[in-house]
Amino acid sequence: MEQERRPESPGEAEGASELFSALGKQIRVLRERAGLTQREFGKLVGYSEAQISAVERGVRIPQPEFLDAADELLNAGGLLSAAKDDVRKAQAKARTRHPEWYRDYAQLEAEAIEFHNYNNQVVHGLLQTEDYARAIFTHRRPLLDEATVEKRVADRLARQQILERWTSATYSFVLEEVILQRPVGGRDVLNAQLRQLVRLGGLRTVEIQVLPTANEEHPNMDGAFTLITTRSGHQVSYTEIQGYPRLITTAKEVRHITDRYGIIRAQALTPRESLSLIEKTLGER
């Protein structure tokens, strides 16, 4: 059954809390005191420079294992590790503030054991860089105010952390080739996004495939969709078109989408071929 459209997005309802902002400032001060750049510190804790920047600005939630590592590396004397329980409580509270139409899907996404996505317009939110996400929200119509844009970006970055932790979940993404060419946010932003795809595609739990534009046959001209397998073994699908979200649970409908995704993956380039194409696209710029 299609859900009623709501005016709030997950980002509007959640955003970056004062806790994460304060923690970010503390981490920045400690890092600078240690004489480390964001890139240097990121290498020590397994984060990219962009991820460290997001944590320090309070738009990325610092995970407990990150806080422990940062506490030791920056000689914080337990200051950062002591915040772990508060972070967990804040995350739990934030999940309940998702708008009703999105809440069930957000929970499913966070707890999925299998996650599969097909996209024909832009890179999926779980794979987006901060600048790419910001460009999408900045140019969306009707226009959003700056505070709302930043809240939505923060929410999107927070969701991505499921890819960074070791998990039993597996993720696959199929992108239309045109997505590699569309300069969302400008060439520099797109190039950084392509490099992000190469990095994430190298993770053991993530497979990224590209569907060539030259393909003459296409099993799905109906738009983007996501397939999720839950811990109980049930599979559901999620779509969102023109702001109207739909969580599909009917077995017959889900089976049709699953069949389409199987054909799409078969027609797409292999993960290795896809990453080679992305790297080649980068080299041509």
Beta strands, then each sheet from edge to edge (+ up, - down):
strand 1: 114-119
strand 2: 170-176
strand 3: 206-211
strand 4: 225-229
strand 5: 235-241
strand 6: 244-248
sheet 1: 3+ 2+ 1+ 4- 5+ 6-
end
